[in-house]
């Protein structure tokens, strides 16, 4: 029987492999994988860029970053559910989403600034272990508080809260034919939003006075302070902005067809954000953008492999992404665009 089973296995697997390879080589399939990969990359970038800004200037590994994205997803979902009516049209839903994202960004930026002043600032002169333990503890506290509040209010804490996803406009759930491929509207929306946010962050860093302070402080904070610039204030602003950007990424995950508001986002988002930041290079804006594209395409590709049935392993995407991390650490430990001494303040 064992010999018979072994002999039949290639007859079962080979047609499936040939079919999958044939579909993968079709232009329509490749177009869908690439476009959806860019959509995922846009969300990963929005979340991870705040983490890389905080480390690039302050040298702080913020392990509460995932919790901020989780809060953004839940707060955004609550605001959307409370303020929107069932008969609201797509324009109203789009406009409300933008307003909600702006409100969440402002609230979490203020929260992050207060957190930096009250908890993070007193331990700048201590070893990184203090920062890791502190921020990781903050993340766990926020996760448990969210679990308690959502459970008490009848909002599902895990695996996902479907009430927020129901507020998405029908136009974003629909599939559109682009280059012969059927692309979900949400990913097109995420790409546009990601480009706009990336341009805004780049303009802030390169075209504003505080952006100049931040870039100078990341190179030599002592010299910047000697010139009379309040580096501590710049630290507070950057930590707040990083928190706000993570929350905005969480607002997008509220409508993501593969995600949704959940307390599990704390760890999931944190892991993905660190993978993007490490592959791109700690503290590198350009590296974060490039790594987000790589991770997004890998995620899209492995998701397609699972959906086709070629690989019957739901954790394929996570395994592949961490394999990319291992390869990056072995081949180029400082990341794609990182430098060896970044973040040593």
C-alpha beads as a LAMMPS data file, in Angstrom:
LAMMPS data file: protein, C-alpha beads

345 atoms
344 bonds

1 atom types
1 bond types

-500.0 500.0 xlo xhi
-500.0 500.0 ylo yhi
-500.0 500.0 zlo zhi

Masses

1 110.0

Atoms # bond

1 1 1 0.000 0.000 0.000
2 1 1 2.846 2.363 0.792
3 1 1 4.371 1.793 -2.631
4 1 1 1.027 2.396 -4.311
5 1 1 0.466 5.636 -2.420
6 1 1 3.939 6.903 -3.274
7 1 1 3.466 6.081 -6.923
8 1 1 0.133 7.893 -7.129
9 1 1 1.280 11.047 -5.307
10 1 1 2.974 12.638 -8.344
11 1 1 -0.158 11.980 -10.423
12 1 1 -2.187 13.963 -7.876
13 1 1 0.244 16.786 -7.183
14 1 1 1.710 17.392 -10.625
15 1 1 -1.482 18.578 -12.369
16 1 1 -2.111 20.982 -9.496
17 1 1 1.435 22.354 -9.686
18 1 1 1.291 22.678 -13.469
19 1 1 -2.074 24.416 -13.253
20 1 1 -0.839 26.816 -10.569
21 1 1 2.338 27.660 -12.501
22 1 1 0.344 28.175 -15.669
23 1 1 -2.059 30.535 -13.903
24 1 1 0.816 32.379 -12.230
25 1 1 2.474 33.059 -15.575
26 1 1 -0.700 34.614 -16.926
27 1 1 -0.469 38.382 -17.181
28 1 1 -3.797 38.867 -15.400
29 1 1 -2.630 36.856 -12.375
30 1 1 0.686 38.669 -12.135
31 1 1 -1.079 42.026 -12.415
32 1 1 -3.443 41.145 -9.593
33 1 1 -0.623 39.932 -7.326
34 1 1 1.420 43.077 -7.986
35 1 1 -1.427 45.568 -7.525
36 1 1 -2.728 43.901 -4.372
37 1 1 0.869 43.673 -3.146
38 1 1 1.278 47.421 -3.549
39 1 1 -1.988 47.922 -1.673
40 1 1 -0.725 45.841 1.250
41 1 1 2.639 47.611 1.036
42 1 1 0.923 51.001 1.389
43 1 1 -0.660 49.967 4.692
44 1 1 2.573 48.400 5.967
45 1 1 4.415 51.612 5.124
46 1 1 1.888 53.839 6.904
47 1 1 2.291 51.774 10.057
48 1 1 6.057 51.185 9.902
49 1 1 7.215 54.687 8.936
50 1 1 6.317 56.017 12.380
51 1 1 8.397 53.278 13.988
52 1 1 11.428 54.055 11.847
53 1 1 11.137 57.807 12.521
54 1 1 11.079 57.203 16.274
55 1 1 14.104 54.934 16.165
56 1 1 15.999 57.066 13.659
57 1 1 15.876 60.175 15.844
58 1 1 15.449 58.865 19.358
59 1 1 17.029 55.406 19.262
60 1 1 13.887 54.041 20.958
61 1 1 12.583 50.613 19.965
62 1 1 8.888 51.213 20.566
63 1 1 7.227 47.866 21.312
64 1 1 3.892 49.603 21.929
65 1 1 3.647 50.506 18.244
66 1 1 1.304 47.634 17.424
67 1 1 -1.033 48.631 20.246
68 1 1 -1.381 52.114 18.732
69 1 1 -2.478 50.574 15.425
70 1 1 -4.932 48.372 17.313
71 1 1 -6.387 51.431 19.052
72 1 1 -6.684 53.190 15.707
73 1 1 -8.638 50.268 14.262
74 1 1 -11.070 50.112 17.180
75 1 1 -11.525 53.857 17.649
76 1 1 -11.964 54.350 13.923
77 1 1 -14.511 51.535 13.811
78 1 1 -16.478 52.927 16.753
79 1 1 -16.605 56.417 15.238
80 1 1 -17.691 55.052 11.859
81 1 1 -20.399 52.824 13.338
82 1 1 -21.753 55.554 15.624
83 1 1 -21.824 58.397 13.096
84 1 1 -22.798 56.661 9.863
85 1 1 -26.296 55.563 8.895
86 1 1 -27.110 52.337 7.071
87 1 1 -28.366 54.267 4.054
88 1 1 -25.322 56.507 3.700
89 1 1 -23.887 56.630 0.197
90 1 1 -20.279 55.987 -0.843
91 1 1 -19.349 59.686 -0.935
92 1 1 -20.554 60.149 2.634
93 1 1 -18.657 57.072 3.792
94 1 1 -15.452 58.213 2.073
95 1 1 -15.728 61.709 3.545
96 1 1 -16.442 60.350 7.013
97 1 1 -13.516 57.944 6.763
98 1 1 -11.148 60.836 6.009
99 1 1 -12.534 62.862 8.908
100 1 1 -12.271 59.862 11.255
101 1 1 -8.677 59.163 10.166
102 1 1 -7.768 62.819 10.814
103 1 1 -9.414 62.776 14.244
104 1 1 -7.720 59.512 15.220
105 1 1 -4.379 60.871 14.008
106 1 1 -4.771 63.994 16.148
107 1 1 -5.914 62.083 19.246
108 1 1 -3.183 59.445 19.092
109 1 1 -0.503 62.017 18.246
110 1 1 -1.443 63.890 21.415
111 1 1 -1.530 60.621 23.376
112 1 1 1.902 59.627 22.068
113 1 1 3.348 63.023 22.965
114 1 1 2.069 62.735 26.533
115 1 1 3.401 59.179 26.738
116 1 1 6.847 60.322 25.593
117 1 1 6.974 63.136 28.143
118 1 1 5.661 61.117 31.070
119 1 1 7.212 57.677 30.561
120 1 1 9.819 57.496 27.805
121 1 1 11.772 60.715 28.434
122 1 1 12.940 59.789 31.962
123 1 1 14.746 56.666 30.697
124 1 1 16.664 58.088 27.701
125 1 1 19.960 57.799 29.567
126 1 1 19.379 54.149 30.493
127 1 1 20.149 51.006 28.525
128 1 1 17.819 49.987 25.651
129 1 1 16.433 47.147 27.765
130 1 1 14.551 49.683 29.893
131 1 1 12.915 51.153 26.769
132 1 1 11.988 47.722 25.431
133 1 1 10.446 46.566 28.719
134 1 1 8.622 49.857 29.246
135 1 1 7.094 50.109 25.772
136 1 1 6.269 46.390 25.654
137 1 1 4.507 46.752 29.005
138 1 1 2.557 49.761 27.716
139 1 1 1.480 47.715 24.704
140 1 1 0.246 44.858 26.902
141 1 1 -1.653 47.263 29.166
142 1 1 -3.357 48.919 26.185
143 1 1 -4.230 45.490 24.762
144 1 1 -5.835 44.298 28.003
145 1 1 -7.679 47.589 28.539
146 1 1 -9.043 47.316 25.007
147 1 1 -10.117 43.735 25.649
148 1 1 -11.932 44.763 28.846
149 1 1 -13.670 47.780 27.294
150 1 1 -14.730 46.022 24.101
151 1 1 -16.041 43.002 25.987
152 1 1 -18.012 45.239 28.358
153 1 1 -19.533 47.206 25.469
154 1 1 -20.485 44.141 23.462
155 1 1 -17.774 44.639 20.828
156 1 1 -15.984 41.470 19.780
157 1 1 -12.331 41.650 20.942
158 1 1 -11.177 38.696 18.831
159 1 1 -10.759 37.345 16.250
160 1 1 -12.215 40.412 14.474
161 1 1 -15.033 42.885 15.001
162 1 1 -17.178 42.705 11.880
163 1 1 -19.286 45.761 12.707
164 1 1 -16.549 48.160 11.595
165 1 1 -15.957 46.339 8.296
166 1 1 -19.651 46.764 7.446
167 1 1 -19.150 50.530 7.099
168 1 1 -16.977 50.146 3.995
169 1 1 -18.464 51.618 0.794
170 1 1 -19.675 49.086 -1.753
171 1 1 -17.308 50.654 -4.300
172 1 1 -14.316 49.452 -2.266
173 1 1 -15.656 45.922 -1.947
174 1 1 -16.241 45.695 -5.679
175 1 1 -13.631 44.236 -8.043
176 1 1 -12.408 46.363 -10.949
177 1 1 -10.845 45.146 -14.174
178 1 1 -7.352 46.627 -14.519
179 1 1 -4.997 45.269 -17.177
180 1 1 -7.308 42.295 -17.418
181 1 1 -7.063 41.507 -13.691
182 1 1 -9.856 41.797 -11.122
183 1 1 -8.603 44.101 -8.341
184 1 1 -10.513 44.829 -5.153
185 1 1 -11.280 48.536 -4.851
186 1 1 -9.927 48.717 -1.302
187 1 1 -6.373 48.002 -2.462
188 1 1 -6.569 50.750 -5.081
189 1 1 -7.759 53.130 -2.361
190 1 1 -4.903 52.020 -0.075
191 1 1 -2.328 52.652 -2.820
192 1 1 -3.547 56.211 -3.391
193 1 1 -3.661 56.910 0.353
194 1 1 -0.202 55.400 0.878
195 1 1 1.310 57.578 -1.858
196 1 1 -0.248 60.718 -0.372
197 1 1 0.916 59.894 3.167
198 1 1 4.426 58.985 1.969
199 1 1 4.616 62.299 0.105
200 1 1 3.379 64.178 3.189
201 1 1 5.958 62.533 5.479
202 1 1 8.728 63.143 2.943
203 1 1 7.716 66.805 2.601
204 1 1 7.654 67.181 6.394
205 1 1 11.162 65.738 6.731
206 1 1 12.729 67.649 3.821
207 1 1 10.717 70.851 3.446
208 1 1 9.946 72.004 6.988
209 1 1 12.076 73.478 9.741
210 1 1 11.208 70.741 12.204
211 1 1 12.024 68.159 9.574
212 1 1 15.467 69.739 9.372
213 1 1 15.807 69.548 13.163
214 1 1 14.792 65.898 13.132
215 1 1 17.255 64.930 10.411
216 1 1 20.029 66.896 12.067
217 1 1 19.205 65.440 15.480
218 1 1 19.391 61.921 14.110
219 1 1 22.965 62.624 12.980
220 1 1 24.312 64.560 15.995
221 1 1 21.867 65.586 18.711
222 1 1 24.569 67.170 20.895
223 1 1 25.598 69.588 18.138
224 1 1 21.965 70.459 17.471
225 1 1 21.428 71.261 21.146
226 1 1 24.609 73.371 21.119
227 1 1 23.025 75.457 18.351
228 1 1 20.121 76.287 20.661
229 1 1 17.539 73.891 19.250
230 1 1 15.267 72.085 21.708
231 1 1 15.911 68.473 20.734
232 1 1 13.652 67.187 23.499
233 1 1 10.711 68.989 21.907
234 1 1 11.609 67.421 18.567
235 1 1 11.669 64.024 20.301
236 1 1 8.163 64.615 21.640
237 1 1 6.834 65.654 18.226
238 1 1 8.385 62.663 16.460
239 1 1 7.096 60.163 19.026
240 1 1 3.639 61.696 18.741
241 1 1 3.705 61.602 14.942
242 1 1 4.875 57.994 14.967
243 1 1 1.991 57.080 17.262
244 1 1 -0.507 58.952 15.089
245 1 1 0.710 57.307 11.872
246 1 1 0.432 53.851 13.428
247 1 1 -3.151 54.663 14.427
248 1 1 -3.985 55.818 10.886
249 1 1 -2.647 52.508 9.585
250 1 1 -4.986 50.809 12.042
251 1 1 -7.915 52.793 10.643
252 1 1 -7.116 51.346 7.198
253 1 1 -6.916 47.833 8.659
254 1 1 -10.486 48.375 9.843
255 1 1 -11.588 47.967 6.201
256 1 1 -8.906 45.473 5.123
257 1 1 -10.620 42.266 3.882
258 1 1 -7.948 40.094 5.537
259 1 1 -7.718 42.015 8.838
260 1 1 -10.121 44.006 11.012
261 1 1 -10.306 45.453 14.536
262 1 1 -8.983 42.877 16.984
263 1 1 -6.804 42.862 20.086
264 1 1 -4.620 40.393 18.193
265 1 1 -3.528 43.281 15.950
266 1 1 -1.202 44.427 18.725
267 1 1 1.284 41.615 18.154
268 1 1 0.539 40.990 14.468
269 1 1 1.085 44.598 13.413
270 1 1 4.128 44.973 15.663
271 1 1 5.835 41.967 14.062
272 1 1 5.128 43.134 10.514
273 1 1 6.254 46.677 11.306
274 1 1 9.561 45.491 12.764
275 1 1 10.178 43.209 9.800
276 1 1 9.684 46.141 7.418
277 1 1 11.879 48.460 9.467
278 1 1 14.706 45.927 9.899
279 1 1 14.737 44.896 6.232
280 1 1 14.693 48.514 5.097
281 1 1 17.275 49.690 7.606
282 1 1 16.580 51.103 11.055
283 1 1 15.849 54.815 10.797
284 1 1 15.744 54.940 6.969
285 1 1 12.641 56.476 5.339
286 1 1 13.674 55.233 1.888
287 1 1 14.448 51.785 3.270
288 1 1 11.053 51.551 4.980
289 1 1 9.332 52.372 1.684
290 1 1 11.352 49.773 -0.249
291 1 1 10.926 47.078 2.418
292 1 1 7.177 47.693 2.620
293 1 1 6.928 47.000 -1.119
294 1 1 8.950 43.786 -0.762
295 1 1 6.890 42.548 2.170
296 1 1 3.618 43.559 0.504
297 1 1 4.443 41.681 -2.698
298 1 1 5.563 38.613 -0.723
299 1 1 2.345 38.713 1.288
300 1 1 0.228 39.017 -1.851
301 1 1 2.080 36.184 -3.583
302 1 1 1.822 33.750 -0.674
303 1 1 -1.836 34.644 -0.127
304 1 1 -2.501 33.765 -3.770
305 1 1 -0.666 30.441 -3.386
306 1 1 -2.817 29.565 -0.388
307 1 1 -6.053 30.614 -2.088
308 1 1 -5.274 28.464 -5.136
309 1 1 -4.936 25.415 -2.893
310 1 1 -1.352 24.739 -3.965
311 1 1 -0.166 25.251 -0.380
312 1 1 -2.519 24.129 2.372
313 1 1 -0.843 26.138 5.132
314 1 1 -2.554 29.340 6.355
315 1 1 0.631 30.595 8.015
316 1 1 2.590 30.621 4.742
317 1 1 2.572 34.412 4.508
318 1 1 4.011 34.900 8.005
319 1 1 6.670 32.233 7.470
320 1 1 7.741 33.755 4.141
321 1 1 7.991 37.260 5.552
322 1 1 10.127 36.132 8.478
323 1 1 12.280 34.143 6.056
324 1 1 12.884 37.421 4.205
325 1 1 13.901 38.952 7.537
326 1 1 16.405 36.170 8.209
327 1 1 17.882 36.512 4.708
328 1 1 18.183 40.280 5.125
329 1 1 19.939 39.929 8.493
330 1 1 22.413 37.410 7.061
331 1 1 23.147 39.190 3.774
332 1 1 22.912 42.832 4.901
333 1 1 22.471 43.205 8.690
334 1 1 22.096 47.005 8.545
335 1 1 19.193 46.711 6.101
336 1 1 18.760 47.907 2.532
337 1 1 19.440 51.586 3.236
338 1 1 20.496 51.522 6.872
339 1 1 23.789 52.567 8.400
340 1 1 25.548 50.821 11.245
341 1 1 25.355 53.507 13.917
342 1 1 21.856 54.854 13.409
343 1 1 19.707 55.468 16.429
344 1 1 22.505 55.587 18.924
345 1 1 21.301 58.627 20.864

Bonds

1 1 1 2
2 1 2 3
3 1 3 4
4 1 4 5
5 1 5 6
6 1 6 7
7 1 7 8
8 1 8 9
9 1 9 10
10 1 10 11
11 1 11 12
12 1 12 13
13 1 13 14
14 1 14 15
15 1 15 16
16 1 16 17
17 1 17 18
18 1 18 19
19 1 19 20
20 1 20 21
21 1 21 22
22 1 22 23
23 1 23 24
24 1 24 25
25 1 25 26
26 1 26 27
27 1 27 28
28 1 28 29
29 1 29 30
30 1 30 31
31 1 31 32
32 1 32 33
33 1 33 34
34 1 34 35
35 1 35 36
36 1 36 37
37 1 37 38
38 1 38 39
39 1 39 40
40 1 40 41
41 1 41 42
42 1 42 43
43 1 43 44
44 1 44 45
45 1 45 46
46 1 46 47
47 1 47 48
48 1 48 49
49 1 49 50
50 1 50 51
51 1 51 52
52 1 52 53
53 1 53 54
54 1 54 55
55 1 55 56
56 1 56 57
57 1 57 58
58 1 58 59
59 1 59 60
60 1 60 61
61 1 61 62
62 1 62 63
63 1 63 64
64 1 64 65
65 1 65 66
66 1 66 67
67 1 67 68
68 1 68 69
69 1 69 70
70 1 70 71
71 1 71 72
72 1 72 73
73 1 73 74
74 1 74 75
75 1 75 76
76 1 76 77
77 1 77 78
78 1 78 79
79 1 79 80
80 1 80 81
81 1 81 82
82 1 82 83
83 1 83 84
84 1 84 85
85 1 85 86
86 1 86 87
87 1 87 88
88 1 88 89
89 1 89 90
90 1 90 91
91 1 91 92
92 1 92 93
93 1 93 94
94 1 94 95
95 1 95 96
96 1 96 97
97 1 97 98
98 1 98 99
99 1 99 100
100 1 100 101
101 1 101 102
102 1 102 103
103 1 103 104
104 1 104 105
105 1 105 106
106 1 106 107
107 1 107 108
108 1 108 109
109 1 109 110
110 1 110 111
111 1 111 112
112 1 112 113
113 1 113 114
114 1 114 115
115 1 115 116
116 1 116 117
117 1 117 118
118 1 118 119
119 1 119 120
120 1 120 121
121 1 121 122
122 1 122 123
123 1 123 124
124 1 124 125
125 1 125 126
126 1 126 127
127 1 127 128
128 1 128 129
129 1 129 130
130 1 130 131
131 1 131 132
132 1 132 133
133 1 133 134
134 1 134 135
135 1 135 136
136 1 136 137
137 1 137 138
138 1 138 139
139 1 139 140
140 1 140 141
141 1 141 142
142 1 142 143
143 1 143 144
144 1 144 145
145 1 145 146
146 1 146 147
147 1 147 148
148 1 148 149
149 1 149 150
150 1 150 151
151 1 151 152
152 1 152 153
153 1 153 154
154 1 154 155
155 1 155 156
156 1 156 157
157 1 157 158
158 1 158 159
159 1 159 160
160 1 160 161
161 1 161 162
162 1 162 163
163 1 163 164
164 1 164 165
165 1 165 166
166 1 166 167
167 1 167 168
168 1 168 169
169 1 169 170
170 1 170 171
171 1 171 172
172 1 172 173
173 1 173 174
174 1 174 175
175 1 175 176
176 1 176 177
177 1 177 178
178 1 178 179
179 1 179 180
180 1 180 181
181 1 181 182
182 1 182 183
183 1 183 184
184 1 184 185
185 1 185 186
186 1 186 187
187 1 187 188
188 1 188 189
189 1 189 190
190 1 190 191
191 1 191 192
192 1 192 193
193 1 193 194
194 1 194 195
195 1 195 196
196 1 196 197
197 1 197 198
198 1 198 199
199 1 199 200
200 1 200 201
201 1 201 202
202 1 202 203
203 1 203 204
204 1 204 205
205 1 205 206
206 1 206 207
207 1 207 208
208 1 208 209
209 1 209 210
210 1 210 211
211 1 211 212
212 1 212 213
213 1 213 214
214 1 214 215
215 1 215 216
216 1 216 217
217 1 217 218
218 1 218 219
219 1 219 220
220 1 220 221
221 1 221 222
222 1 222 223
223 1 223 224
224 1 224 225
225 1 225 226
226 1 226 227
227 1 227 228
228 1 228 229
229 1 229 230
230 1 230 231
231 1 231 232
232 1 232 233
233 1 233 234
234 1 234 235
235 1 235 236
236 1 236 237
237 1 237 238
238 1 238 239
239 1 239 240
240 1 240 241
241 1 241 242
242 1 242 243
243 1 243 244
244 1 244 245
245 1 245 246
246 1 246 247
247 1 247 248
248 1 248 249
249 1 249 250
250 1 250 251
251 1 251 252
252 1 252 253
253 1 253 254
254 1 254 255
255 1 255 256
256 1 256 257
257 1 257 258
258 1 258 259
259 1 259 260
260 1 260 261
261 1 261 262
262 1 262 263
263 1 263 264
264 1 264 265
265 1 265 266
266 1 266 267
267 1 267 268
268 1 268 269
269 1 269 270
270 1 270 271
271 1 271 272
272 1 272 273
273 1 273 274
274 1 274 275
275 1 275 276
276 1 276 277
277 1 277 278
278 1 278 279
279 1 279 280
280 1 280 281
281 1 281 282
282 1 282 283
283 1 283 284
284 1 284 285
285 1 285 286
286 1 286 287
287 1 287 288
288 1 288 289
289 1 289 290
290 1 290 291
291 1 291 292
292 1 292 293
293 1 293 294
294 1 294 295
295 1 295 296
296 1 296 297
297 1 297 298
298 1 298 299
299 1 299 300
300 1 300 301
301 1 301 302
302 1 302 303
303 1 303 304
304 1 304 305
305 1 305 306
306 1 306 307
307 1 307 308
308 1 308 309
309 1 309 310
310 1 310 311
311 1 311 312
312 1 312 313
313 1 313 314
314 1 314 315
315 1 315 316
316 1 316 317
317 1 317 318
318 1 318 319
319 1 319 320
320 1 320 321
321 1 321 322
322 1 322 323
323 1 323 324
324 1 324 325
325 1 325 326
326 1 326 327
327 1 327 328
328 1 328 329
329 1 329 330
330 1 330 331
331 1 331 332
332 1 332 333
333 1 333 334
334 1 334 335
335 1 335 336
336 1 336 337
337 1 337 338
338 1 338 339
339 1 339 340
340 1 340 341
341 1 341 342
342 1 342 343
343 1 343 344
344 1 344 345
